[in-house]
Amino acid sequence: MTISTEVIEFSVIIPLYNKSSYILRAIQSVLAQNYQKYEIIVVDDGSTDDGAARVRGLANNRITLLSQANGGVSKARNFGATFAKYQYLAFLDADDVWDPDFLQAVADMVIEYPSAGLYGTNFVFQYPDNSILFEAYNEFFKEKSTGMIANYFSMFVKYGKSPFCNSSCCIPRHVFLAEGGYTEKVTLTEDSEFWCRIALQYDIVYSTRPLATYYLETEGSTHHKFEAREFQVATTLRSSILKNQVKSEFLIPVKNLIALQQINLIKRAIMAKRRFFALQQILNKNLWRAFPLNALVLLISLVIPVPILRNLNRLRR
């Protein structure tokens, strides 16, 4: 199957909840795209600030503003997708921005790999002090900047994170609908849970070019949020194993990814001073089997004051 740029059009979906200070910056980064075949759908998720009014003030016919009662970012993204006119859904958080070449890079990937289930690009983390965190991923495709990720789960485990974020990925609309969109009423790992569901069934195509900026520690960020329950991505992957929905070559990496998510949960529990919950999780034998050294370090960290642990985390970054 071949695809021409003439038929590649994007519906850009931006969930908005109390990000009045940032929303115009996000929208302007879309309007500044070198590739101009797109619409913008902003979904106001019951905001209590003037973000929606600022969007209306732009009076741009490319922009559609939708509103819903507050239901969370996943519901907002899914709601926006139901109104999308085009076949490729690109997502951008209201406090993030795109490089002007983002949509062009995605269109190029679609042309080269038309049957993929997700297209993503590299991105940069930016902190409030303007310092940045960036992973080059130079070894992904040797001398190329774009290619297919052979085993998304192995890669996730190796780097401890996905190489793309919500603001640097695009999903064909038919794949989005077939997989049921983002799982709603989940506030942590709702993004990686969806990406993993896609990766179980479809190819993931990626560009190592950093074409989005993810701003950390903005108002409403869930970066340090803690809930005393397993991350949704781990629950979904464990269920997929039980239902024999995981290909043999993915099985061990998927199990390791479940253990990795448990490590991340334990770290958040320690930061939140939920030490008994953290201890319960550390005692899981599957965690020790997959990452014995990490489990030992976490066990030791239970007796280290949380401020010291935070400093150690910053050093590791």
Helices and strands as residue ranges (DSSP letters): G 5-7, E 10-16, H 23-31, E 38-45, H 51-56, E 63-68, H 73-82, E 88-91, E 97-98, H 102-112, E 118-126, E 132-133, E 146-149, H 152-159, G 166-168, E 169-172, H 173-178, H 190-201, E 204-215, H 232-242, H 248-271, H 275-282, H 285-290, H 292-301, H 306-316
